[in-house]
Amino acid sequence: MKKITILILILVVAGTGIWYWQKQKTYIFCGGIAGIECPSGYSCRLEGSYPDAGGTCIKDNQKNDSVCIQVITPARNLITGEVKDFATPCNVPIGWQKI
């Protein structure tokens, strides 16, 4: 009985951690070869103009249809510290800092 209680406690803590991590994600991948769609209320901002380009989901009210300069823009995820190059400054998602 004690082992079952400990196992249930571990599963609850792990599930809570995964839920919190997912909630803290600053971007959602979209597009790509699988054609992943964004959730309702989001649009896919592609990181390239080639077939099967991937991108980032952005909220519809943040969508900007203006022209953006095509220059590789490095940025850092403020939560995870991950550094990634984006195709334009406009592709840097919220929660990332241009460096």
MOPAC internal coordinates of N, CA, C and O (Angstrom, degrees):
PM7 1SCF
backbone

  N    0.0000 0     0.00 0     0.00 0    0    0    0
  C    1.4574 1     0.00 0     0.00 0    1    0    0
  C    1.5275 1   110.93 1     0.00 0    2    1    0
  O    1.2310 1   120.81 1   140.67 1    3    2    1
  N    1.3288 1   116.05 1   -39.33 1    3    2    1
  C    1.4522 1   120.16 1  -179.27 1    5    3    2
  C    1.5346 1   110.45 1   -65.63 1    6    5    3
  O    1.2310 1   120.41 1   141.55 1    7    6    5
  N    1.3399 1   116.83 1   -38.45 1    7    6    5
  C    1.4622 1   120.65 1   179.63 1    9    7    6
  C    1.5316 1   111.08 1   -65.03 1   10    9    7
  O    1.2310 1   120.65 1   140.71 1   11   10    9
  N    1.3246 1   116.36 1   -39.29 1   11   10    9
  C    1.4636 1   120.72 1   179.27 1   13   11   10
  C    1.5265 1   110.05 1   -65.35 1   14   13   11
  O    1.2310 1   120.13 1   138.47 1   15   14   13
  N    1.3162 1   117.35 1   -41.53 1   15   14   13
  C    1.4552 1   121.51 1   179.06 1   17   15   14
  C    1.5286 1   110.73 1   -62.61 1   18   17   15
  O    1.2310 1   120.45 1   136.59 1   19   18   17
  N    1.3221 1   116.74 1   -43.41 1   19   18   17
  C    1.4593 1   120.94 1   178.83 1   21   19   18
  C    1.5281 1   110.36 1   -64.70 1   22   21   19
  O    1.2310 1   120.15 1   137.74 1   23   22   21
  N    1.3281 1   117.31 1   -42.26 1   23   22   21
  C    1.4617 1   121.49 1   178.80 1   25   23   22
  C    1.5321 1   111.15 1   -61.55 1   26   25   23
  O    1.2310 1   120.42 1   135.87 1   27   26   25
  N    1.3136 1   116.81 1   -44.13 1   27   26   25
  C    1.4672 1   120.89 1   178.85 1   29   27   26
  C    1.5243 1   110.13 1   -63.39 1   30   29   27
  O    1.2310 1   120.13 1   138.42 1   31   30   29
  N    1.3155 1   117.35 1   -41.58 1   31   30   29
  C    1.4594 1   121.59 1   178.72 1   33   31   30
  C    1.5310 1   110.85 1   -62.24 1   34   33   31
  O    1.2310 1   120.30 1   136.74 1   35   34   33
  N    1.3150 1   117.03 1   -43.26 1   35   34   33
  C    1.4751 1   121.30 1   178.32 1   37   35   34
  C    1.5244 1   110.32 1   -62.56 1   38   37   35
  O    1.2310 1   119.94 1   136.50 1   39   38   37
  N    1.3325 1   117.72 1   -43.50 1   39   38   37
  C    1.4640 1   120.81 1   179.49 1   41   39   38
  C    1.5259 1   111.92 1   -64.13 1   42   41   39
  O    1.2310 1   120.20 1   140.33 1   43   42   41
  N    1.3179 1   117.22 1   -39.67 1   43   42   41
  C    1.4658 1   121.02 1   179.23 1   45   43   42
  C    1.5316 1   109.98 1   -65.44 1   46   45   43
  O    1.2310 1   120.47 1   134.02 1   47   46   45
  N    1.3307 1   116.70 1   -45.98 1   47   46   45
  C    1.4664 1   120.36 1   179.93 1   49   47   46
  C    1.5300 1   110.46 1   -63.88 1   50   49   47
  O    1.2310 1   119.97 1   136.32 1   51   50   49
  N    1.3305 1   117.66 1   -43.68 1   51   50   49
  C    1.4674 1   120.93 1   179.44 1   53   51   50
  C    1.5278 1   110.39 1   -63.63 1   54   53   51
  O    1.2310 1   120.02 1   136.54 1   55   54   53
  N    1.3180 1   117.56 1   -43.46 1   55   54   53
  C    1.4681 1   121.58 1   179.06 1   57   55   54
  C    1.5110 1   111.78 1   -62.48 1   58   57   55
  O    1.2310 1   120.37 1   139.63 1   59   58   57
  N    1.3277 1   116.90 1   -40.37 1   59   58   57
  C    1.4627 1   120.74 1   177.98 1   61   59   58
  C    1.5262 1   110.43 1   -64.80 1   62   61   59
  O    1.2310 1   120.37 1   139.12 1   63   62   61
  N    1.3349 1   116.90 1   -40.88 1   63   62   61
  C    1.4583 1   121.04 1   178.76 1   65   63   62
  C    1.5190 1   111.49 1   -63.34 1   66   65   63
  O    1.2310 1   120.42 1   136.75 1   67   66   65
  N    1.3220 1   116.81 1   -43.25 1   67   66   65
  C    1.4746 1   120.52 1   179.03 1   69   67   66
  C    1.5185 1   110.23 1   -65.03 1   70   69   67
  O    1.2310 1   119.84 1   137.71 1   71   70   69
  N    1.3380 1   117.92 1   -42.29 1   71   70   69
  C    1.4585 1   121.37 1   178.56 1   73   71   70
  C    1.5278 1   110.09 1   -60.99 1   74   73   71
  O    1.2310 1   120.34 1   134.61 1   75   74   73
  N    1.3430 1   116.95 1   -45.39 1   75   74   73
  C    1.4611 1   120.61 1  -179.01 1   77   75   74
  C    1.5234 1   110.62 1   -63.64 1   78   77   75
  O    1.2310 1   120.32 1   137.90 1   79   78   77
  N    1.3495 1   116.99 1   -42.10 1   79   78   77
  C    1.4640 1   120.51 1   179.79 1   81   79   78
  C    1.5173 1   110.21 1   -62.13 1   82   81   79
  O    1.2310 1   119.74 1   135.50 1   83   82   81
  N    1.3270 1   118.10 1   -44.50 1   83   82   81
  C    1.4580 1   121.55 1   179.68 1   85   83   82
  C    1.5304 1   110.77 1   -63.01 1   86   85   83
  O    1.2310 1   120.65 1   142.47 1   87   86   85
  N    1.3302 1   116.37 1   -37.53 1   87   86   85
  C    1.4590 1   120.61 1   179.97 1   89   87   86
  C    1.5263 1   110.88 1   -66.79 1   90   89   87
  O    1.2310 1   120.01 1   149.00 1   91   90   89
  N    1.3260 1   117.58 1   -31.00 1   91   90   89
  C    1.4550 1   122.22 1  -177.24 1   93   91   90
  C    1.5316 1   113.45 1   -85.53 1   94   93   91
  O    1.2310 1   119.32 1   172.21 1   95   94   93
  N    1.3349 1   118.89 1    -7.79 1   95   94   93
  C    1.4605 1   120.56 1   179.74 1   97   95   94
  C    1.5224 1   109.38 1   -56.90 1   98   97   95
  O    1.2310 1   120.92 1   -43.38 1   99   98   97
  N    1.3261 1   115.85 1   136.62 1   99   98   97
  C    1.4493 1   119.36 1  -176.65 1  101   99   98
  C    1.5213 1   112.57 1   -95.69 1  102  101   99
  O    1.2310 1   120.26 1   170.57 1  103  102  101
  N    1.2929 1   117.11 1    -9.43 1  103  102  101
  C    1.4541 1   118.87 1   178.72 1  105  103  102
  C    1.5258 1   109.70 1  -149.21 1  106  105  103
  O    1.2310 1   121.57 1   -22.00 1  107  106  105
  N    1.3283 1   114.60 1   158.00 1  107  106  105
  C    1.4597 1   121.83 1   177.86 1  109  107  106
  C    1.5240 1   107.02 1  -124.85 1  110  109  107
  O    1.2310 1   120.06 1   -53.64 1  111  110  109
  N    1.3233 1   117.49 1   126.36 1  111  110  109
  C    1.4658 1   122.02 1   179.70 1  113  111  110
  C    1.5210 1   109.96 1   -71.46 1  114  113  111
  O    1.2310 1   121.22 1   -35.97 1  115  114  113
  N    1.3446 1   115.27 1   144.03 1  115  114  113
  C    1.4694 1   120.56 1   176.24 1  117  115  114
  C    1.5198 1   108.80 1  -144.67 1  118  117  115
  O    1.2310 1   120.96 1   -11.62 1  119  118  117
  N    1.3170 1   115.77 1   168.38 1  119  118  117
  C    1.4594 1   121.36 1   179.28 1  121  119  118
  C    1.5102 1   111.64 1    75.63 1  122  121  119
  O    1.2310 1   120.74 1    43.28 1  123  122  121
  N    1.3282 1   116.19 1  -136.72 1  123  122  121
  C    1.4576 1   120.79 1   179.88 1  125  123  122
  C    1.5136 1   111.64 1    75.43 1  126  125  123
  O    1.2310 1   121.29 1     2.12 1  127  126  125
  N    1.3117 1   115.14 1  -177.88 1  127  126  125
  C    1.4637 1   120.80 1  -178.19 1  129  127  126
  C    1.5288 1   111.66 1   -63.36 1  130  129  127
  O    1.2310 1   120.42 1   152.94 1  131  130  129
  N    1.3449 1   116.79 1   -27.06 1  131  130  129
  C    1.4620 1   120.63 1  -179.92 1  133  131  130
  C    1.5248 1   112.31 1   -83.35 1  134  133  131
  O    1.2310 1   119.86 1   169.10 1  135  134  133
  N    1.3321 1   117.87 1   -10.90 1  135  134  133
  C    1.4620 1   120.94 1   179.97 1  137  135  134
  C    1.5164 1   113.04 1    65.28 1  138  137  135
  O    1.2310 1   120.48 1  -138.08 1  139  138  137
  N    1.3260 1   116.69 1    41.92 1  139  138  137
  C    1.4679 1   121.47 1  -177.50 1  141  139  138
  C    1.5226 1   109.30 1   -65.48 1  142  141  139
  O    1.2310 1   120.93 1   -51.41 1  143  142  141
  N    1.3367 1   115.83 1   128.59 1  143  142  141
  C    1.4569 1   121.38 1  -179.11 1  145  143  142
  C    1.5221 1   110.58 1   -93.93 1  146  145  143
  O    1.2310 1   121.19 1   -23.60 1  147  146  145
  N    1.3211 1   115.32 1   156.40 1  147  146  145
  C    1.4634 1   121.33 1   177.75 1  149  147  146
  C    1.5272 1   109.98 1   -82.18 1  150  149  147
  O    1.2310 1   120.68 1   -23.45 1  151  150  149
  N    1.3353 1   116.31 1   156.55 1  151  150  149
  C    1.4626 1   119.38 1   175.09 1  153  151  150
  C    1.5282 1   110.86 1   -65.02 1  154  153  151
  O    1.2310 1   120.69 1   -13.52 1  155  154  153
  N    1.3134 1   116.28 1   166.48 1  155  154  153
  C    1.4569 1   122.08 1   178.68 1  157  155  154
  C    1.5265 1   109.82 1   -57.71 1  158  157  155
  O    1.2310 1   120.60 1   -44.99 1  159  158  157
  N    1.3330 1   116.46 1   135.01 1  159  158  157
  C    1.4568 1   121.11 1   179.66 1  161  159  158
  C    1.5195 1   113.30 1    90.91 1  162  161  159
  O    1.2310 1   120.08 1  -177.49 1  163  162  161
  N    1.3449 1   117.46 1     2.51 1  163  162  161
  C    1.4569 1   122.72 1   179.94 1  165  163  162
  C    1.5231 1   109.48 1  -125.09 1  166  165  163
  O    1.2310 1   120.88 1   -25.34 1  167  166  165
  N    1.3256 1   115.93 1   154.66 1  167  166  165
  C    1.4560 1   122.63 1   174.64 1  169  167  166
  C    1.5230 1   108.63 1  -125.66 1  170  169  167
  O    1.2310 1   120.60 1   -27.34 1  171  170  169
  N    1.3249 1   116.45 1   152.66 1  171  170  169
  C    1.4616 1   121.55 1  -178.26 1  173  171  170
  C    1.5255 1   110.15 1   -89.13 1  174  173  171
  O    1.2310 1   120.39 1   -58.90 1  175  174  173
  N    1.3268 1   116.87 1   121.10 1  175  174  173
  C    1.4677 1   122.20 1   173.88 1  177  175  174
  C    1.5238 1   106.77 1  -100.89 1  178  177  175
  O    1.2310 1   120.65 1   -74.81 1  179  178  177
  N    1.3227 1   116.37 1   105.19 1  179  178  177
  C    1.4672 1   121.77 1  -175.25 1  181  179  178
  C    1.5249 1   111.12 1   -73.25 1  182  181  179
  O    1.2310 1   120.82 1   -32.39 1  183  182  181
  N    1.3309 1   116.03 1   147.61 1  183  182  181
  C    1.4568 1   122.18 1   179.95 1  185  183  182
  C    1.5284 1   112.40 1   -94.91 1  186  185  183
  O    1.2310 1   120.04 1  -171.25 1  187  186  185
  N    1.3163 1   117.54 1     8.75 1  187  186  185
  C    1.4528 1   121.65 1   179.19 1  189  187  186
  C    1.5094 1   109.73 1  -162.07 1  190  189  187
  O    1.2310 1   120.94 1   -10.20 1  191  190  189
  N    1.3352 1   115.81 1   169.80 1  191  190  189
  C    1.4643 1   119.85 1   179.86 1  193  191  190
  C    1.5217 1   110.96 1  -114.47 1  194  193  191
  O    1.2310 1   120.67 1  -152.69 1  195  194  193
  N    1.3135 1   116.33 1    27.31 1  195  194  193
  C    1.4564 1   121.54 1  -179.87 1  197  195  194
  C    1.5250 1   109.46 1  -107.95 1  198  197  195
  O    1.2310 1   120.01 1   -19.91 1  199  198  197
  N    1.3390 1   117.58 1   160.09 1  199  198  197
  C    1.4604 1   119.79 1   178.32 1  201  199  198
  C    1.5288 1   110.52 1   -58.51 1  202  201  199
  O    1.2310 1   120.80 1   -37.09 1  203  202  201
  N    1.2848 1   116.08 1   142.91 1  203  202  201
  C    1.4659 1   123.74 1   178.90 1  205  203  202
  C    1.5235 1   113.17 1    67.07 1  206  205  203
  O    1.2310 1   119.70 1  -157.96 1  207  206  205
  N    1.3372 1   118.19 1    22.04 1  207  206  205
  C    1.4603 1   120.72 1   176.42 1  209  207  206
  C    1.5226 1   109.42 1   -66.03 1  210  209  207
  O    1.2310 1   120.79 1   -37.58 1  211  210  209
  N    1.3070 1   116.09 1   142.42 1  211  210  209
  C    1.4634 1   121.67 1   175.44 1  213  211  210
  C    1.5142 1   109.27 1   -95.30 1  214  213  211
  O    1.2310 1   121.04 1   -11.34 1  215  214  213
  N    1.3105 1   115.61 1   168.66 1  215  214  213
  C    1.4550 1   119.59 1  -179.74 1  217  215  214
  C    1.5054 1   111.82 1  -161.00 1  218  217  215
  O    1.2310 1   121.40 1    17.53 1  219  218  217
  N    1.3167 1   114.92 1  -162.47 1  219  218  217
  C    1.4534 1   123.25 1  -177.25 1  221  219  218
  C    1.5195 1   109.10 1  -126.45 1  222  221  219
  O    1.2310 1   120.32 1   -42.92 1  223  222  221
  N    1.3157 1   117.00 1   137.08 1  223  222  221
  C    1.4617 1   121.29 1   175.44 1  225  223  222
  C    1.5263 1   108.95 1   -76.72 1  226  225  223
  O    1.2310 1   120.71 1   -47.81 1  227  226  225
  N    1.3299 1   116.24 1   132.19 1  227  226  225
  C    1.4529 1   121.52 1   176.08 1  229  227  226
  C    1.5241 1   108.32 1  -125.06 1  230  229  227
  O    1.2310 1   120.59 1   -29.10 1  231  230  229
  N    1.3308 1   116.49 1   150.90 1  231  230  229
  C    1.4556 1   120.28 1   177.88 1  233  231  230
  C    1.5125 1   109.23 1   -63.94 1  234  233  231
  O    1.2310 1   120.71 1   -36.90 1  235  234  233
  N    1.3308 1   116.25 1   143.10 1  235  234  233
  C    1.4625 1   120.75 1  -176.92 1  237  235  234
  C    1.5225 1   112.02 1   -58.86 1  238  237  235
  O    1.2310 1   119.55 1   145.35 1  239  238  237
  N    1.3336 1   118.47 1   -34.65 1  239  238  237
  C    1.4592 1   119.48 1  -178.70 1  241  239  238
  C    1.5353 1   111.92 1   -74.74 1  242  241  239
  O    1.2310 1   119.73 1   171.76 1  243  242  241
  N    1.3472 1   118.13 1    -8.24 1  243  242  241
  C    1.4594 1   122.09 1   177.23 1  245  243  242
  C    1.5252 1   111.30 1  -101.69 1  246  245  243
  O    1.2310 1   120.67 1   179.89 1  247  246  245
  N    1.3150 1   116.32 1    -0.11 1  247  246  245
  C    1.4548 1   120.55 1  -176.71 1  249  247  246
  C    1.5261 1   109.52 1   -66.18 1  250  249  247
  O    1.2310 1   121.19 1   -47.11 1  251  250  249
  N    1.3084 1   115.32 1   132.89 1  251  250  249
  C    1.4605 1   121.35 1  -178.83 1  253  251  250
  C    1.5164 1   107.52 1  -126.99 1  254  253  251
  O    1.2310 1   120.57 1   -65.86 1  255  254  253
  N    1.3246 1   116.52 1   114.14 1  255  254  253
  C    1.4595 1   120.85 1  -177.24 1  257  255  254
  C    1.5293 1   112.61 1   -91.72 1  258  257  255
  O    1.2310 1   120.27 1  -169.24 1  259  258  257
  N    1.3288 1   117.08 1    10.76 1  259  258  257
  C    1.4582 1   119.42 1  -179.72 1  261  259  258
  C    1.5284 1   110.30 1   -73.08 1  262  261  259
  O    1.2310 1   120.98 1   -15.49 1  263  262  261
  N    1.3208 1   115.73 1   164.51 1  263  262  261
  C    1.4569 1   122.12 1   179.62 1  265  263  262
  C    1.5206 1   108.82 1   -73.26 1  266  265  263
  O    1.2310 1   120.50 1   -39.40 1  267  266  265
  N    1.3189 1   116.65 1   140.60 1  267  266  265
  C    1.4554 1   121.31 1   179.93 1  269  267  266
  C    1.5271 1   109.00 1  -128.67 1  270  269  267
  O    1.2310 1   120.37 1   -43.46 1  271  270  269
  N    1.3175 1   116.89 1   136.54 1  271  270  269
  C    1.4544 1   121.93 1  -178.36 1  273  271  270
  C    1.5276 1   110.84 1   -61.94 1  274  273  271
  O    1.2310 1   120.35 1   -41.19 1  275  274  273
  N    1.3159 1   116.93 1   138.81 1  275  274  273
  C    1.4602 1   122.28 1  -179.62 1  277  275  274
  C    1.5290 1   108.91 1   -89.00 1  278  277  275
  O    1.2310 1   120.62 1   -91.12 1  279  278  277
  N    1.3162 1   116.41 1    88.88 1  279  278  277
  C    1.4595 1   121.79 1   178.64 1  281  279  278
  C    1.5287 1   107.98 1  -141.84 1  282  281  279
  O    1.2310 1   120.55 1   -46.64 1  283  282  281
  N    1.3178 1   116.56 1   133.36 1  283  282  281
  C    1.4648 1   120.60 1   179.84 1  285  283  282
  C    1.5276 1   108.02 1   -59.82 1  286  285  283
  O    1.2310 1   120.76 1   -53.30 1  287  286  285
  N    1.3295 1   116.16 1   126.70 1  287  286  285
  C    1.4533 1   122.13 1  -176.69 1  289  287  286
  C    1.5209 1   110.04 1  -121.66 1  290  289  287
  O    1.2310 1   119.53 1   -70.06 1  291  290  289
  N    1.3357 1   118.50 1   109.94 1  291  290  289
  C    1.4546 1   119.88 1   176.07 1  293  291  290
  C    1.5271 1   109.92 1   -75.52 1  294  293  291
  O    1.2310 1   120.90 1   -35.50 1  295  294  293
  N    1.3213 1   115.89 1   144.50 1  295  294  293
  C    1.4642 1   121.08 1   179.03 1  297  295  294
  C    1.5212 1   109.41 1  -147.18 1  298  297  295
  O    1.2310 1   121.22 1   -23.59 1  299  298  297
  N    1.3323 1   115.26 1   156.41 1  299  298  297
  C    1.4710 1   122.08 1  -179.37 1  301  299  298
  C    1.5232 1   109.27 1  -118.52 1  302  301  299
  O    1.2310 1   120.88 1   -47.42 1  303  302  301
  N    1.3367 1   115.93 1   132.58 1  303  302  301
  C    1.4580 1   122.01 1   174.21 1  305  303  302
  C    1.5185 1   107.28 1   -71.56 1  306  305  303
  O    1.2310 1   120.14 1   -58.70 1  307  306  305
  N    1.3229 1   117.34 1   121.30 1  307  306  305
  C    1.4564 1   121.38 1  -175.58 1  309  307  306
  C    1.5226 1   113.03 1   -68.72 1  310  309  307
  O    1.2310 1   119.61 1   159.08 1  311  310  309
  N    1.3159 1   118.35 1   -20.92 1  311  310  309
  C    1.4655 1   121.20 1  -179.18 1  313  311  310
  C    1.5198 1   111.19 1   -90.57 1  314  313  311
  O    1.2310 1   120.32 1   131.74 1  315  314  313
  N    1.3202 1   116.99 1   -48.26 1  315  314  313
  C    1.4743 1   120.02 1  -174.48 1  317  315  314
  C    1.5183 1   113.48 1   -95.92 1  318  317  315
  O    1.2310 1   119.91 1   161.47 1  319  318  317
  N    1.3310 1   117.77 1   -18.53 1  319  318  317
  C    1.4548 1   120.79 1  -177.05 1  321  319  318
  C    1.5243 1   113.50 1    82.53 1  322  321  319
  O    1.2310 1   120.26 1  -179.61 1  323  322  321
  N    1.3235 1   117.11 1     0.39 1  323  322  321
  C    1.4759 1   121.36 1   179.48 1  325  323  322
  C    1.5295 1   110.04 1   -63.00 1  326  325  323
  O    1.2310 1   120.46 1   -42.26 1  327  326  325
  N    1.3159 1   116.73 1   137.74 1  327  326  325
  C    1.4628 1   122.31 1   176.34 1  329  327  326
  C    1.5205 1   108.04 1  -110.77 1  330  329  327
  O    1.2310 1   120.90 1   -45.90 1  331  330  329
  N    1.3381 1   115.89 1   134.10 1  331  330  329
  C    1.4582 1   120.85 1  -176.21 1  333  331  330
  C    1.5271 1   108.85 1  -145.79 1  334  333  331
  O    1.2310 1   120.38 1   -32.25 1  335  334  333
  N    1.3271 1   116.88 1   147.75 1  335  334  333
  C    1.4626 1   122.22 1   175.05 1  337  335  334
  C    1.5234 1   109.42 1   -92.67 1  338  337  335
  O    1.2310 1   120.53 1   -46.39 1  339  338  337
  N    1.3398 1   116.59 1   133.61 1  339  338  337
  C    1.4574 1   122.97 1   176.89 1  341  339  338
  C    1.5215 1   108.95 1  -112.85 1  342  341  339
  O    1.2310 1   120.48 1   -27.80 1  343  342  341
  N    1.3237 1   116.69 1   152.20 1  343  342  341
  C    1.4623 1   122.10 1  -174.60 1  345  343  342
  C    1.5220 1   112.39 1   -65.47 1  346  345  343
  O    1.2310 1   119.74 1   147.80 1  347  346  345
  N    1.3162 1   118.10 1   -32.20 1  347  346  345
  C    1.4656 1   122.34 1   179.40 1  349  347  346
  C    1.5244 1   108.62 1  -144.42 1  350  349  347
  O    1.2310 1   119.54 1   -16.64 1  351  350  349
  N    1.3230 1   118.49 1   163.36 1  351  350  349
  C    1.4675 1   119.96 1   173.91 1  353  351  350
  C    1.5208 1   111.77 1   -62.60 1  354  353  351
  O    1.2310 1   120.08 1   151.81 1  355  354  353
  N    1.3247 1   117.46 1   -28.19 1  355  354  353
  C    1.4677 1   121.15 1   179.61 1  357  355  354
  C    1.5330 1   111.89 1   -69.75 1  358  357  355
  O    1.2310 1   119.79 1   160.31 1  359  358  357
  N    1.3288 1   118.00 1   -19.69 1  359  358  357
  C    1.4567 1   121.53 1  -178.67 1  361  359  358
  C    1.5224 1   112.92 1   -84.10 1  362  361  359
  O    1.2310 1   119.76 1   171.08 1  363  362  361
  N    1.3140 1   118.06 1    -8.92 1  363  362  361
  C    1.4639 1   120.49 1  -179.66 1  365  363  362
  C    1.5298 1   107.51 1   -71.33 1  366  365  363
  O    1.2310 1   119.87 1   -61.77 1  367  366  365
  N    1.3459 1   117.86 1   118.23 1  367  366  365
  C    1.4623 1   120.49 1  -175.69 1  369  367  366
  C    1.5210 1   112.35 1   -74.45 1  370  369  367
  O    1.2310 1   121.47 1   -15.95 1  371  370  369
  N    1.2976 1   114.79 1   164.05 1  371  370  369
  C    1.4723 1   121.65 1   174.63 1  373  371  370
  C    1.5250 1   107.14 1   -62.26 1  374  373  371
  O    1.2310 1   120.55 1   -40.79 1  375  374  373
  N    1.3086 1   116.56 1   139.21 1  375  374  373
  C    1.4573 1   121.04 1  -178.13 1  377  375  374
  C    1.5231 1   112.45 1    95.69 1  378  377  375
  O    1.2310 1   120.24 1   177.11 1  379  378  377
  N    1.3199 1   117.14 1    -2.89 1  379  378  377
  C    1.4712 1   123.02 1   177.09 1  381  379  378
  C    1.5243 1   107.08 1  -114.27 1  382  381  379
  O    1.2310 1   121.19 1   -32.64 1  383  382  381
  N    1.3334 1   115.32 1   147.36 1  383  382  381
  C    1.4533 1   121.14 1   178.72 1  385  383  382
  C    1.5235 1   109.37 1  -112.92 1  386  385  383
  O    1.2310 1   120.77 1   -51.79 1  387  386  385
  N    1.3311 1   116.14 1   128.21 1  387  386  385
  C    1.4691 1   119.93 1   177.24 1  389  387  386
  C    1.5249 1   108.48 1   -68.25 1  390  389  387
  O    1.2310 1   121.08 1   -44.25 1  391  390  389
  N    1.3514 1   115.54 1   135.75 1  391  390  389
  C    1.4631 1   119.06 1   179.18 1  393  391  390
  C    1.5107 1   110.92 1  -121.86 1  394  393  391
  O    1.2310 1   120.10 1   180.00 1  395  394  393

